[in-house]
Amino acid sequence: MYFRVPGSRRTFRLWLAAISLAAPAWSPAWAQQFDVKPIAERKIPQLPPGPLFWRIDTFPTLAQAQAAGGPTALTAEAAGKDWLFTLGPKGASSSGGTEVAEIGPVPRISATEYLLRVNITGGPPGVKTPVHTHPGSESFYVLTGELSQQTPHGMNHIPAGQFMPGHGPGMPMQVSSSGTSDLTALVMFVTDATKPFSSPWSHQARDAMRRFSEITLTLLVCLGTTASSTAAPTAKDMVGTWNLVSDVNTSADGRKVEPFGPSPRGIAIFDSDGHFAIVVSRPDLPKFASNNRMQGTPEENKAIVQGSIGFFGTYAVADGVVIQHVEGATWPSWIGTDQKRTITSFMSDEQTWTTIASFGGTSELRWRRAK
């Protein structure tokens, strides 16, 4: 069911997340089915200065990866490849390796000793971990399938070939294999080495979250707001033209930015035959001094690439998720992939999505039906 509480979007999203996380205790069988295997770890006395990123490289041999590693690097053989995982500043490089991804910024923590660990994890579609916490952050890189992470901030979906920096310490979460094929993912951790690596989310915390949800709903009713519900939206409900109202990105460290400005220009068109097209841009994109699209300056080209995106293809709607199969895009990494947007609220004339952004973090997009 999808609910709309006028004037109380943030409160209600927290309430909805609380309900989903305040479920009865999770079955131990789920933890056994969701495979978690540490493949490398080390303890270090201090973290490198400045913003931190996990850089992932592959090497022809494990010996070469080990030779290229430094004091904050981990090496492992996994999924048929030899890997080097390095925690350090953005933009660094490892001689002799092939860069796979750079993930961050990683939320910083303060401790007397730090544990760096890499797990390989996954399982068949539908398996889940128990709700748990870590005394630090975890970053994900998905090799096969799709990984989903549920937290009080909402649900994030990460398809194969994509990544996501983790949340800060103490964040309750549940991780699942949500695709149509087996999940295989690499998970990089930075945690407080003096604390238990993973802790189940306590019944007391669940009870507190449940009480919070009950009190919130009671307050909303007392204030005279009405929660109306509709059935989960279908592809038929999406048909039409929608204008973008807002796009707010939240990074792993909690910073919020508006990548297309406070008044973005955007349109999403869904037709009844299952095709879609979306274009979003900043309203202040520069005009080229040359008046020739093929003769932009580096600064002009950069502004256009970072300030606009367009893609098209076919779509479906299932279980409150818009699944967009991208056939063409100005961001080539999306071409041929299924991009998923979780519908967090839906009314006949307005809807809100959350998604993993192409530049990292989680974006919330609000759309209004064109009149």
N, C-alpha and C positions, 0 to 999 in steps of 0.2 A: 504494500500500500504506500502511496505517496501523499504527503500531508503538506498543507500550506498554512502557516500561522502568520497573518499580516503583521509586519513591523517587528518580527521576532526571529529573523532568519538565523542569526548566529546561535541564539539560545536554543532554537529548535534543533539545529544540526547537532549541537552538543548532546541534546536530549536523545536524538535518534541514535547517535553513536553509543551513548551510554546504554540504551536498551540492547543494542546488538552485542555489547561486551559484557552486559550484566546477565548473561545466560547461565543456566545451570552448569555445574562443574563439567569440564570436558572429559570425554572418554579417553582413558589411557591408551586404548588401541590406536587412536589417531597418532599419538606421538611415536608409536612403534612403526606405523606405516610410513610416516614422513621421515625419510632417511636423512640423518645429519652426521657427517663424518669430518672431523678436523683433519686437515692435510698439512698444516704448517702453523707454527706459533713461536714466539720469542717474547721475552720480557726486556724492557728497556727502562732506564732510570728517568728519562725525560723525553718530551716530544720536541720535534723541530720547531723553530719559531715561525710565527706568521700563519696565514691560512694554510690548511692541510688538504691534500688530495691523495687519493689512492690511484697510482698509475699501474696499469696492468700491461705487461709485455709477454710475448711468447718468444722462445729461443729454439734453435735447432736441437740443442741438447741441454739436459739439466746442469751439466758441468759449466756450460757457458752462462746459463742463468745465474748460477752461484757465483761465478767469477765477476759478473756485472753488478751484483748486489752490494748494498751498503749496510750501515748500522740499523737502518729502519726498513730493511727489505726481508721478504720471505720468499722461498722458492718451493715448488712442488710439482709433482707429476700428477696430472688429473685429466680425465676426459680425452686421453690420447695425446696430450700436449705437455710441453715443459714450460712452466709459468714462472714469472718474476712479478711479485707484488711489492711496490715501493710506496711508503708513506712519506710525503714530502711536499715541496712547493709546486704550484701549478706551472706547467710548461717545461719541467725538467725532462731529461731523456736518459736512456740506458743504452750504452754502446753495444751494437751487435744484435739488438732485439727488434721485434716488430710490435709497435704500440697497438694495443687492442682498445683501451679505453682509459680515460682520466675522469675520476669520479670525485666530486666534492662541491663545495667545501665540506669537510668532515667536521661535525660539531666537536669542539674542544672540551676536554674534561681536565680536572685538576686532581692529581693523585701523587703518592710518594713513589709508586712504581706502576708501569703500564704494561698491559698484555696486548700484543698484536697477534691476531689469529685469523686464519683463513679456513672456512668450512666449505665443503661441497655438499649440496643438499638437494632434496627434491623427492620425486615419487610420482605415481600415476595420478591422473586427474581426480580431484576431489579430496585428496588427503590433506590434513591440516595439522599444525602444531597445536599444543595447548596454548592458552593465553599466558604470556610470560613477559619478563623484563630483563634487561641487561644493564650492568653498571657502566655503560658507555654507549658507543654508536656502532651501527652496522651498516655497511654499504653493499648493494646487490648488483651483480652482473649476471644476466640470464643467458645461458647457453642454448637450452632447448625448452620448448613448452612456454608456459606463462606463469609467473609468480604474482600472487596478490598479497598485500599486507593490509590488514584491518587495524586501525588505531582509533583513539577518540577523535582524531582529526579527519577520519573518513577512510575510504578504501582506495588504495593505489594498485593499478595493474601494470605489470612490467613484462612485455613480450620478449621473445628471443632476440638477442642482439642489442637490447636496451639495458639501461642501468639506472640506479637511483641511490643518492646518498641517504644515509639513515637519519633517524631522530636522535635526540640527546638521551642521556642516561635516565633510566626509570620509566621509559615510555611503555605502557602495556600494549601488547601487539599479538596478533595471530597471523601466521604465514600459511599460505595454502597453495596448492597446485591447481590453478583455475583454467588451464587451457584444455585443448582437446587431445594433447599428446603428453607424454611423460615430461615432467619438469626436471631440469638440471641447472643449478645455479651456483655461482661462487659468491660467498658472503665474507666480506672483510670487516674485522672488528678492531676497535680501539677501546679497551675497557680498563677499569681500575683493577690492577692485578691483586689487590689486597681483599677484594670482595668476591663472592661467588659469581661465576661467569654468567649463570642464568638462574632466574628464580621464578617459580610459578606465581601467577598473580593471585593474591590471597583471597579467600572468601570474604574477609573483612573489607577489602577494597571493592570487591564486586557488590557487597551489600551497601557500601557507601555510595557507589555509583547508582545503584538501583534507587536508594533513598533520594539522591539528587534528582533523578528523572521524575520520581513521583512528586516531589516538591515543586519542580519546575512546571509540570503539567498543571498542578493545582493552582499555582500562581497565575498561569496563563488564563485558566478558566475564571478565576476570581477577578482578573483585570478586564474580563469581558471579551477576550479574544476567542475566536472559534476556530478549531482545527477541523478543516474539511478534508475529506479524502476522496481519491479517485482510484480506479484500477491502474495497475502499472501500465505506462504508455506502451503502445505498439507502434510498428512502422507506419500504420495508417495515421496515427496521431501526429507523427512528425511531418507529414506532407505539407508543403507550403514554403513560404519565405520568412526567414527570421533575421532580425537585425541584432548585432552585438551591442549590449548595453555596457558591459564591463568585463575586464580580463585582469585578474589579480593573481600574481605568482607568489607562492610562499616557498622560500628556500629551506634547506635542511636546518639552518640555524635560526629559523623563524623570521627572517627579514622578508618584507613584502614589497613588491615592485609592480608597476603597471607597464609591462613591456611594450604596449602599443599606446601608452599615454592615458590620461584620465578620461579622454573622450574618444575611444577607438572607433575606427570605421571598420565594419565587418558585416558580412552577409553570409547566410547559410541557406542553401536551397535544396530541398528534398522533394523528389517527384514520386508519383505513385507507382512508377516502374522500378523503384529501388535504386535510382541513381541520385548522387548528391554532388554539390560543388560548394566549397567554402573559400572565401577570400577575406583576409584581415590585414589592416594596415594602420599605421600611425596617421593622424591627420596632418602632420607637419613634415611629410617626406619632402626632401629638397628637389627642386627642379634642376636638371642638368644644365650647366652653363653652356654646353655645346649644343643643346637642344637635339641631341642625337643619342638614342638609347645605347648604341654600341660604343660610345666615346665618353663614358663617365670617368671622372677622376676616381682614384682609390677611395677617397673619403665619401664621394657620392655613392659609389657602388656599395660600400660598407653600410651606409645609412639605409639603403634600399633593402639589402639582405637582412639586416637586423630589425628593420622596421616594418616588414611585411611578410606574409606567407599565404600561399594559395595551394589548394589540392582538390582532387575530384576522384570519383570512382563509384562504387556501389556500397549500399548500406543495408544493415538489418538491425532490429532491436530485439534483445532477449534479456529477460531477468533484470530490467532496469539499466541496461548498458547499450549504448549505441556503438555498433561495430562497423567501422568504416574501412572497407578494403580500398586502399589507395592505388589508383591506376596511373596517376600523374601528379606531380607536386613540384613546387619551387624548392622544397627541401628534399633532395634525392634519397636520403636515408629512409624516407617513409614509403617510397615507391615499392609496390609489391607486398607491403605489410598490412596487417589488420590493426588499425588504431582504435582503441576502446575509450569511450567517454562514459563515466558513470553518471547517471541522471540522479542528482540529489534532491531535486524538486521539479514538479511538472504540473502546470495548469494549461488550460486551452490556449492562453495567450502569452505564457512566459515559462521558461525552463532554465535550470542551472545544471552545469556539468562540472565534474572535476576530472583531471587527467594529468599524467606525467608530461611535463613540457619538453619540447625538443631541446631546450638548453638547460634542463635540470629543474628540480623542484616540482611542486604541485601547483597547477593552475586551476582556478575556478572561473568559469565563463558563464555569464548570464545573458540570455537571449530573450528577445521580445518579438512576438509575431508581427510581421509587417502588415500595416493596415492599407 
